[in-house]
Amino acid sequence: MVNLIVKGSVAMAISLMIFANSAMAFGPFSRHGFSHRNSEKRSERMIEHLTEELELDSVQAATLRKIKDELNVKRTALKVDKQQIFETFLNEIGNDEFDISKFQVIADNHASRAKLETAFFTEKLVEFHQMLSPVQRELVVDKVKEMKQRREDRKSGWFYKTPEERADSILDMVSGRLDLSEEQIPAFNKIKNNLLKTRSMYLSDGFVLRLTDQFSEQFVRETLNTNEIQHEMNDAISRFEKIISVVLKNVKKAHQILSEEQRSQIVEQMQGHHRRFSKK
């Protein structure tokens, strides 16, 4: 949701970099080859990988496939209307005033859908947990721990950039594209810092690692505590709601700083990107 709201201008590009590049495609079982756009193919690859890694028998594999199909149906039914978000944003960025309330309605609707989806996901997670043997559950936890370690190891890699470094890079890029003036750059730096502060407050590494540890602790149990799981998921949704609120306010500030010509340039760039993306 954050990506869809903020993509396309300086504040949006900064937000995109700050909030949207730490998630792994399939959590503890992800591989680089899973980044294909087609979600059905990704799901199928996921099933094959889980079946192999956990050494599922035929009954377990069939149950997992059934869970996957049910999740896909639910996800499709609750899917966010990306086109609506894009068109609304395109209209607002081109207007003299940026109306946050239009996006707040979309954000509230998205949060409600997310809570429904996570409740259903919790049910399916229980089914997945119950079908596994204790040994297989330990394997799942091992994979989660490996994911956690890889996350930490990436920070020592030569290619790793901190959120601050990524934000600076993207700000430099869009600053050049929009030819920001000397007066505009400090204002956008302030927006960047506001977004980084929000990220640190609601989406810190500590929060992500805490979720990983709690999942590991839960999954080795004989029975999952669904109340605890749902509580953590609702907490995550609440955090993203707060993030979206801050992003929208800062996008509005960015809109006020930009000239009419710069806003028109953003609209043209977004339309061009949308046309190219739609062809893929």
C-alpha positions in Angstrom: 0.0 0.0 0.0 2.8 2.4 0.9 4.5 1.7 -2.4 1.3 2.5 -4.4 0.6 5.7 -2.6 4.1 7.1 -2.6 5.7 6.0 -5.9 6.4 8.6 -8.5 7.8 11.8 -6.9 10.6 12.8 -4.6 8.8 12.1 -1.4 7.3 9.0 -2.9 10.6 7.7 -4.1 12.2 8.4 -0.7 9.3 6.6 1.0 9.6 3.7 -1.4 13.3 3.2 -0.6 12.8 3.6 3.2 9.8 1.3 3.6 9.8 -1.2 0.9 13.1 -3.1 0.2 13.8 -5.3 3.2 11.1 -7.9 2.8 12.0 -11.3 1.3 9.8 -12.8 -1.4 9.0 -16.0 0.5 10.4 -15.5 4.0 12.6 -18.3 5.2 12.2 -20.4 2.0 12.9 -17.6 -0.5 15.3 -17.9 -3.4 16.4 -15.4 -6.0 14.5 -17.2 -8.7 11.2 -16.6 -6.9 11.0 -12.9 -7.9 9.0 -13.6 -11.0 6.0 -11.2 -11.4 3.5 -14.0 -11.9 2.2 -14.8 -8.4 0.8 -18.2 -9.4 4.2 -19.3 -10.6 5.8 -18.0 -7.4 3.2 -20.0 -5.4 3.9 -23.1 -7.4 7.7 -22.8 -6.9 7.0 -22.3 -3.2 5.1 -25.5 -3.0 7.8 -27.4 -4.7 10.5 -26.0 -2.5 8.6 -26.6 0.7 7.8 -30.2 -0.3 11.4 -30.8 -1.0 12.9 -29.0 2.0 10.5 -30.5 4.5 10.3 -33.9 2.8 6.5 -33.9 2.8 4.7 -37.1 2.0 1.9 -37.2 -0.6 -0.9 -36.4 1.9 1.0 -33.4 3.3 1.9 -32.2 -0.1 -1.8 -32.3 -1.2 -2.8 -30.5 2.0 -0.2 -27.8 1.4 -1.4 -27.3 -2.2 -5.0 -27.0 -0.9 -3.9 -24.4 1.6 -2.1 -22.5 -1.1 -5.1 -22.5 -3.4 -7.4 -21.3 -0.6 -5.0 -18.5 0.3 -4.8 -17.4 -3.4 -8.6 -17.3 -3.6 -8.8 -15.2 -0.5 -6.0 -12.9 -1.6 -7.7 -12.4 -5.0 -11.1 -11.6 -3.3 -9.4 -9.0 -1.0 -7.0 -7.6 -3.6 -6.4 -3.9 -3.5 -7.5 -2.0 -6.6 -4.1 -0.7 -7.7 -5.5 1.0 -10.7 -7.8 3.1 -8.5 -4.9 4.1 -6.3 -2.8 5.0 -9.3 -5.5 7.1 -10.9 -6.4 8.9 -7.7 -2.7 9.7 -7.0 -2.2 10.8 -10.6 -5.1 13.2 -10.4 -4.1 14.6 -7.0 -0.4 15.2 -7.8 -1.5 17.2 -10.8 -3.9 19.4 -8.8 -3.1 22.6 -7.0 -4.0 21.0 -3.7 -3.2 17.4 -2.6 -6.3 15.9 -0.9 -5.1 13.4 1.8 -8.6 12.4 2.7 -9.1 10.5 -0.6 -6.2 8.3 0.2 -7.1 7.9 3.8 -10.4 6.2 2.7 -8.3 3.9 0.5 -5.9 3.2 3.4 -8.6 2.4 5.9 -10.3 0.1 3.4 -6.9 -1.6 2.8 -6.3 -2.1 6.5 -9.7 -3.7 6.9 -9.0 -6.1 4.1 -5.6 -6.8 5.5 -7.1 -7.8 8.9 -9.5 -10.2 7.1 -6.7 -11.7 5.1 -4.4 -12.1 8.1 -7.2 -13.8 10.1 -7.7 -16.3 7.3 -3.9 -16.7 7.0 -3.7 -17.6 10.7 -6.3 -20.4 10.2 -4.2 -21.8 7.3 -1.0 -21.5 9.3 -2.6 -23.6 12.0 -3.5 -26.2 9.4 0.0 -26.2 8.1 1.5 -26.5 11.6 -0.8 -29.4 12.5 0.0 -31.5 9.4 3.8 -31.3 10.2 5.7 -33.7 12.4 7.8 -32.3 15.3 10.9 -32.9 13.2 9.4 -31.0 10.2 8.4 -28.1 12.5 12.0 -27.9 13.7 13.1 -27.7 10.1 10.8 -24.8 9.5 12.3 -23.0 12.6 15.8 -23.7 11.3 14.9 -22.1 8.0 13.5 -19.1 9.9 16.8 -18.8 11.8 18.8 -19.0 8.6 16.7 -16.2 7.2 17.4 -14.1 10.3 21.1 -14.8 10.0 21.2 -13.9 6.3 19.5 -10.7 7.1 22.3 -9.9 9.6 25.0 -11.1 7.2 23.8 -8.8 4.4 24.6 -5.8 6.6 28.4 -6.6 6.4 28.4 -7.1 2.6 30.1 -4.5 0.5 26.9 -3.8 -1.4 24.8 -3.2 1.6 23.4 0.3 2.2 21.7 1.6 5.3 18.2 3.1 5.0 19.8 6.5 5.3 22.2 5.8 2.4 19.5 4.5 0.2 17.3 7.5 1.0 20.2 9.9 0.2 20.8 8.1 -3.1 17.2 8.2 -4.2 16.9 11.8 -3.2 20.0 12.7 -5.3 18.5 10.9 -8.3 15.1 12.5 -8.2 16.6 15.9 -7.3 18.5 15.7 -10.6 15.5 14.6 -12.6 13.2 17.4 -11.2 16.0 19.9 -11.1 15.2 20.9 -7.5 16.3 24.4 -6.6 18.6 25.3 -3.7 15.5 26.3 -1.7 13.7 23.0 -2.4 16.5 20.6 -1.5 16.6 21.5 2.3 12.8 21.1 2.4 13.0 17.7 0.9 15.9 16.7 3.2 13.5 17.5 6.1 10.9 15.3 4.5 13.5 12.5 4.1 14.5 12.8 7.8 10.8 12.7 8.8 10.3 9.5 6.9 13.5 7.9 8.2 12.4 8.7 11.8 9.0 7.1 11.1 10.6 4.0 9.7 12.9 3.7 12.7 9.9 4.1 15.1 7.5 1.6 13.5 9.6 -0.7 11.2 12.9 -1.1 12.9 15.2 -4.1 12.6 14.4 -4.9 16.2 10.7 -5.2 15.4 11.3 -7.6 12.5 13.7 -9.7 14.5 11.2 -9.9 17.4 8.6 -11.2 15.0 11.1 -13.8 13.8 11.9 -15.0 17.3 8.3 -15.1 18.3 7.4 -17.2 15.3 10.3 -19.6 16.0 9.1 -20.0 19.6 5.5 -20.6 18.6 6.2 -23.0 15.8 8.0 -25.7 17.8 5.0 -25.9 20.2 2.5 -28.7 19.9 -0.3 -26.1 19.4 -0.1 -22.6 18.0 -1.5 -19.7 20.1 -3.7 -18.1 17.5 -4.5 -15.1 19.8 -0.8 -14.3 20.0 -0.3 -14.7 16.3 -3.3 -12.5 15.4 -2.2 -9.9 17.9 1.2 -9.6 16.3 -0.3 -9.4 12.8 -2.8 -6.7 13.9 0.1 -4.8 15.5 2.0 -4.9 12.2 -1.0 -3.6 10.3 -1.4 -0.8 12.9 2.2 0.1 12.4 1.7 0.4 8.6 -1.4 2.4 9.1 0.7 4.9 11.1 3.4 4.8 8.5 0.9 5.5 5.7 -0.5 8.5 7.6 3.0 10.0 8.0 3.8 9.3 4.3 0.6 11.0 3.1 1.3 14.1 5.2 4.9 14.3 3.8 3.7 13.8 0.3 1.3 16.7 0.8 4.3 18.8 2.0 6.3 17.7 -1.1 3.4 18.6 -3.3 3.3 22.1 -1.8 7.1 22.6 -2.4 7.1 21.5 -6.0 6.3 23.9 -8.8 3.4 23.3 -11.3 6.0 22.3 -13.9 7.7 19.8 -11.6 4.3 18.3 -10.7 3.4 18.0 -14.4 6.8 16.3 -15.0 6.0 13.7 -12.3 2.6 13.0 -13.9 4.3 12.4 -17.3 6.9 10.1 -15.7 4.3 8.1 -13.8 2.1 7.7 -17.0 5.2 6.6 -18.9 6.1 4.1 -16.2 2.6 2.8 -16.0 2.4 2.3 -19.8 5.7 0.3 -19.8 4.7 -1.7 -16.7 1.3 -2.5 -18.2 2.9 -4.1 -21.3 4.8 -6.6 -19.2 
